Amino acid sequence: MELAYIPSPSRGVIHLGPIPLRGYAFCIIIGVFVAVWLGNKRWIARGGRAGTVADIAVWAVPFGLIGGRLYHVITDYELYFSEGRDWVDSFKIWEGGLGIWGAIALGAVGAWIGCRRRGIPLPAYADAIAPGIAFAQAIGRWGNWFNQELYGRETDLPWALKITSSTDGRVPGTYHPTFLYESLWCIGVALLVIWADRRFKLGHGRAFALYVAAYCVGRFWIEYLRVDDAHHILGLRLNNWTALIVFLLAVAYIVISAKKRPGREEVVEPGVPDGEAEDAEKAEGVEKAEGVEKAEAESEETADEADSTEVKDEAESAKKS
């Protein structure tokens, strides 16, 4: 008997007249905004200019979306190019299907182009945006909930996900909500990177590498729970092997980078002295405070003048009487 479960939305798209509003797309867009917002705050704290993260994201995001879609289409090509399938569907990104491995790989190429145009070291930029990417993934995973996809094995746990759709071979029932597991894991990864970066002053790409390694640990066991069709190698899903290999590479980078380039970059953006951005924010805060104090002083002076006028009027009336 099902006492409790997470319901799935009855549909993943709402039509506003002729315009379709898709939950999956909204999750991706919100995630991107969160990543840019947090990355901008961290970049400024590192001594960079406000707006630089967004300028580079103009290159990184489109490349990331293309890379994520390419990885998905290549690794699940039978969904689009086998008999009875329409290859045009491979372009319908709004219906779901983004591989994080391809998104990060090609997104890094876009970020490298943007950084190179501004003379900024890519590792420093990657460190700044790493937690934001993890938060973006946490938000983006809810797109799978809207599409009723990428769930795990059957379960009767109170937090099981109720699948109601029967399209594309789905079997209605209650399953492990792997989208929720990964969303929560990504939040934990983001918080871990923020803490470690403050505690150990990570630099030269090590904060980003920590994000990659920590994400891979969670992705490995979450991937193991999933039941959607996937290619297997030696009994493991393809994404399990990818997570394992990428984890080892990220750990190796952290160790080697810490030995060759210890510490953190002193200057992350040319032409911006250390602390200039923070000083600007402080100065803005001081100006606001001074403005408030000035307004209060003017208000007090007005009140004093009014009191003085009343006293003079009373004195003149007393003389006349």
Residue pairs with C-beta under 8 A, 6 or more apart in sequence:
2 156
2 160
2 162
2 174
3 158
4 158
4 159
5 158
5 159
5 160
5 161
5 162
5 174
6 159
6 160
6 161
6 162
6 177
6 180
7 162
8 145
8 148
8 161
8 162
8 163
8 164
8 165
9 23
9 145
9 146
9 148
10 164
12 22
12 23
12 24
12 146
12 147
12 148
13 20
13 21
13 22
13 23
14 20
14 21
15 21
20 94
22 94
22 146
23 142
23 143
23 145
23 146
23 147
24 94
24 95
24 96
24 143
24 144
24 146
24 147
25 94
25 143
26 143
27 139
27 140
27 141
27 142
27 143
27 146
28 98
28 140
28 143
30 139
31 135
31 136
31 137
31 138
31 139
31 140
32 57
32 61
32 136
34 132
34 135
34 136
34 139
35 57
35 129
35 132
35 133
35 135
35 136
36 53
36 54
36 57
36 129
36 132
37 132
38 129
38 131
38 132
38 135
39 53
39 57
39 128
39 129
39 132
40 50
40 51
40 52
40 53
40 54
42 127
42 128
42 129
42 131
42 132
43 49
43 50
43 52
43 53
43 125
43 128
43 129
43 268
43 269
44 50
44 277
44 278
44 281
45 277
45 278
46 124
46 127
46 128
46 265
46 268
47 267
47 268
47 269
47 272
47 273
47 274
47 275
47 276
47 277
47 278
48 120
48 128
48 268
48 269
48 272
48 277
49 269
49 272
49 277
50 277
52 118
52 120
52 269
53 125
53 128
53 129
55 114
55 118
56 111
56 114
56 115
56 118
56 120
56 125
57 111
57 114
58 114
59 110
59 111
59 113
59 114
60 107
60 108
60 110
60 111
60 114
61 107
61 110
62 110
63 106
63 107
63 109
63 110
63 111
63 113
64 103
64 104
64 106
64 107
64 110
65 93
65 98
65 103
66 106
67 99
67 102
67 103
67 104
67 105
67 106
67 107
67 109
68 98
68 99
68 100
68 102
68 103
68 106
68 107
69 90
69 93
69 97
69 98
69 99
69 102
70 99
70 102
70 106
71 98
71 99
71 101
71 102
71 103
71 105
72 97
72 98
72 99
72 102
73 80
73 90
73 97
75 99
75 230
75 231
75 238
76 97
76 229
76 230
78 85
79 85
79 89
79 97
80 86
80 87
80 89
80 90
81 87
81 90
89 95
95 147
96 143
96 144
96 147
96 149
98 140
100 137
100 215
100 219
101 239
101 242
101 246
104 133
104 212
108 122
108 126
111 122
111 125
111 126
112 122
115 121
115 122
115 125
116 122
118 269
118 270
119 269
119 270
120 268
120 269
120 270
121 265
121 268
122 205
123 203
123 204
123 205
123 208
123 265
124 203
124 204
124 205
124 265
124 268
125 268
126 205
126 207
126 208
127 197
127 202
127 203
127 204
127 205
127 206
127 207
127 208
128 268
129 208
130 193
130 207
130 208
130 210
130 211
131 190
131 191
131 193
131 194
131 197
131 207
131 211
132 190
133 211
134 186
134 187
134 189
134 190
134 193
134 211
134 215
135 186
135 187
135 190
137 182
137 183
137 186
137 215
138 182
138 183
138 184
138 186
138 187
138 190
139 183
141 179
141 180
141 182
141 183
141 186
142 179
142 183
144 150
144 151
144 179
145 161
145 177
145 179
145 180
148 163
148 164
148 165
148 170
149 228
150 178
150 179
150 226
150 228
151 161
151 163
151 175
151 176
151 177
151 178
151 179
151 226
151 227
151 228
152 175
152 176
152 177
152 178
152 181
152 222
152 225
152 226
152 227
153 175
153 176
153 225
153 227
154 173
154 174
154 175
154 176
155 174
155 175
155 176
156 174
157 176
159 177
159 180
160 174
160 175
160 176
160 177
161 174
161 175
161 176
161 177
161 179
161 180
162 173
162 174
163 170
163 171
163 172
163 173
163 174
163 175
164 172
165 172
166 172
175 227
176 225
178 222
178 225
178 226
181 218
181 222
181 225
182 218
182 219
182 222
185 215
185 218
185 219
185 222
186 215
186 218
188 214
188 218
189 211
189 214
189 215
189 218
190 211
192 210
192 214
193 207
193 210
193 211
193 214
196 202
196 207
196 210
197 207
201 263
201 264
202 210
202 264
203 261
203 263
203 264
203 265
204 257
204 261
204 264
204 265
205 253
205 257
206 253
206 254
206 257
206 258
209 250
209 251
209 253
209 254
209 257
210 250
210 254
212 246
212 247
212 250
213 247
213 250
213 251
213 254
216 243
216 244
216 246
216 247
216 250
217 243
217 247
219 239
219 243
220 240
220 243
220 244
220 247
223 237
223 239
223 240
223 243
224 237
224 240
226 237
230 237
230 238
230 239
231 237
231 238
232 238
233 241
266 274
267 274
